[in-house]
Amino acid sequence: MRQMKTLAIVAAAAAGTVTAAQAATLVTFGYNNLEGSYNAVNANAGTFTARAVDQGIGGLQTDGSAARLVPGAGVAKFAAGFKSLATFADFAISLSFTRLNATTGVGAGSFTSTDHLGNTISGNISGVWSLQPTIGIAFNGTLSGVVITPNATFTGTDGSSTNWNTNLPAPMPYTGALTQLVFNSTNMFNSSFQNIATQVSGQIVPSAGSLALFGLGGLVAARRRRA
């Protein structure tokens, strides 16, 4: 089997981005063994992408899940190789890279998680790339403008899924956090690459504005009950 570098995207709470009041996570998502690639436009810029694939035995076979953590909790599961099934299920992420210096850069982009029925979780990403001696390339960023198909059931491809209602107890759009790590990399996107095993996970929380509206709604409801 060929030796592959490994790239991982995992959730992280960025300081100053998610306040203590926003700490209650609404939804999490995570995917393993995506196919990651980088297209270098020049020595200082390019685009990183990762997508769900099923390359068969010996290749990358993406699996993942998306979970609702608030009341009405459930987990939509996508078993290894789900991309080859006759469903809408998919995951894709795209991030730009613009070099600032030899070890840092900035990036922005978007992601979309699609379930068995075509319902989606999507949003924007922005953050900073850095070259770290102990882990390789890292991207620390935040999610914004996250929207989820309303009035739907987010449905997995795996029979053990406990699918969940997409109407969450806070209004859209949401925010969140995302961190990307790449291992066994000693250069800062100096050239294009492809077929890098990639892991992604993220946390979605109420945005500051939606949280305020949600809190106001709770106060109104409480006053009505007292009346």
ABEGO torsion letter per residue (X at the ends): XBBBBBBBBBBBBBBGABBAAAABBABBBBBBGBBBBBBBABAABEBBBBBBBBAEBGBBBBBBBBBBABBGBBBBBBBBGAAABBBABBBBBBBBBBBABAABBBBBEBBBBBBAAGBBBBBBBBEBBBBBAAAEBBBBBBBBGBBBBBGBBBBBABAABBBBBABBABBOBBBEBBBBBBBGBABBGABBBBGBBBBBBBBBBBBAAAAAAAAAAAAAAAAAAAX
